[in-house]
Amino acid sequence: MRINRTMSFTVAAGTLALLTACGGNGDSMAAHEGMSSASAPAATTASAQPSSTFNDADVMFAQMMIPHHEQAVEMAELAPTRASDPEIKELAAKIKAAQDPEIQTMKGWLAEWGKPAESGMGHSMPGLMSEEDMKKLDAAKGKEFDKLFAKQMIAHHDGAIEMAGTEQANGSNPQAKELAKAIESTQRTEVEQLQKILDRL
């Protein structure tokens, strides 16, 4: 009986200590965020502990994937007024809905890590469309747009899959690696769908 009481007390004390420590960190982090950035997402406080571990690969992943995603969103935003294929329109809306929040998540990580949103090193990103490519897509309409969108988005997604694979291999931040895994899985599925659309157009 004495052993049981001792164990219960130890567990209770440990739990109390853990809760106190978590509460303290949360309060100080919330206070710090309140002073540094009023626009910081509320979720940052809850995820501050795991996000604090990161390396150069994590930073590079976020810095490169943000503009990469932004271009995909830009491409997707052309579809409602230019595409003629319903599946292209539906997939474009899905891409925008998925990637917009991911952009904000990665921007939040970089702010938390004290890193700039842009690398400033002029890294070439795999699958990124040139300005000329974007102009061609912008000018296309109907079936011509559908084909061009599918071709360009396949190349774009292939680039993102490559970058996500690099992050999973070299990154150390668990959240960034988890996002990279999700991006790779989602975009592989979308590439297959885009290829099927392209084959029937």
N, C-alpha and C positions, 0 to 999 in steps of 0.2 A: 504494500500500500504506500509505504514511504517512497519507494522508487517511482511509482506512478505520479505521486504529488510532485516530486522533484522534476520529473520529465515535463509535466504539465506546466510547472512554473517556468522552466527553461524555455519551452516553446513559446509561452505567453510573453516572456521577457524579450525573446528574440524577435517576435512579431512586433511588439511595441517599439523596439529599437529600429526595426526596419521601417515601420510606418512613420516614426519620427524623422528618420533620415530622409525618407522620400518627401515627406511634407516640407522639410526644411529646404531641400533642393528645389522643389517645385515653387515655393514661395520666392526664393531668391532669384530663380530663373525668371519667374513672372515679373518680379520687380525690375530686373535688368532689362527684360524685353519692353516693359512699359516705358522705361527711360530711353532706350535706344531706338525703338521703332513702334509707333502706335499701330502700324498696319501689319505687324507680324501676325501670322495665322495662329489661332488659338491652339491648334493641334501641336504646335512646336513645343510647348511646355511638356506635353505628355511624352513626346518622342525625343526629348533633349538627351536623355541618357544614352540610348543606342546610337544616335546620330553623331555623338561626340567623337567616335572612332572613324577616322577616314584617312586615306592616303592620296597621293598624286593622281592615281588612276581614277579614283572616285571623283575628284575635282574635274579632271579632264572629261570624264564621261558626262557629267552634268553640263559643263561649259560647251561641249560639242553637241550634246543631244538637244539642248534648248533651241538653238537656231535651226537644227535639223527638224525638230517637231514643228517649229513655227512655220517653216516652209511647207510642210505637209498640210498644216491647217490652212495656209494661204491657198494651196492647190485645191483643198476640199471645199473651200468657200466659193470657188468658181463654179462648182458643179450644179447648184440649184438653178442657175440662169443659163447654163451652157450645155449641160448633159441632156441627152435624149433617152438614155437607157435608165429605167427605174432602179436597177440593181446598182448602177454606178452612183446614182443620187443617194441611195440608201447607205451604201458603203462609205461614201464621202462624209455623210452626216455622222456615221459611226466613228470614223477616224477623227473628226473634229471633236466630238464628244469625249473621246478617250484621251486625246493628246493635249487638249487645253489644260485640264487639271494636272497632268503630268508635268507640264511646263512650270506651273505655279509651284508644284512640289519641289522640283529641282532648283528653282530660284530660291525657295525657302532654305534648302540645304546649303547652298552657296553663301547665303547671307549669314546663316548660323555658323558656318565654318570660317567666316571672315574672308571669303574669296570673291573676286569680281565675277559678275555674270558672264563676262567674255574673257577668253584666255589672253587675247591681245597678241597671240603668237602666229596668227594666220594659218592655223592648221587646216589642211584640206580634209573635208569630211566625205567619206564614201557615200555615194548615192545622191549627193546634193545637186539639185538642178542648177544649171547656169542661168544667167539673166536672159539669155537668148531662148533657152528652153521654156522659161516661165512666160516669156512674151508670146511664144508659139501657142502655148496652152491657153493663154488669155484670149488670143485671137480666134481660136477654134470654137466651132459650135456643132451641135448635133452629133452624128456618128463619128465625125472626125475628132471631136473633143473626147468622146467616149474611148476611142482607141488610144489616143495620145495620153489621156489621163491614166488608163490602165498600164500602158508601157512605162510611163514615167514613174508612177507610184510603185510599180514592181521594183524598178531600179532603186528608188528612194528607200523602200522597205528593206531591200537587200543590204543597203548601206547601214541602216539602223540595226539590223540583225548582226552585222559584223561588229559594230561598235558595242552592242549589248554583250556579245560573246567575249570581247576584250575585257569589259568591265567584270564579267563573272569570273574570268580567269585571274585578273590582276587586282581587282578592287578589294577593300577591306571593310567598307561600311555595309552592314547587313541589309539596311533598307535600300541602298543604291543597288546592291547585287540582286535583291528581290525584285526591284523595279525592272532591272535589266533582263531578268529571267521572264518576267511578264511581257515585256516589250517583244522579246524574241519569240515567245510562244504565240502571242496575238498576231504579230506581223507575218509570221510563217503561214498562219491560217489565211490571212488576208491576201498574201501573195498567191496562194493556191486558188483562192476565189477569183482574184483579178486575172489569173492566167486562163481560167475557165471562161470568164467573160470575154477576154480577148480572143479566145479560140472560136467563140460563137458569133462574134461581131463581123 
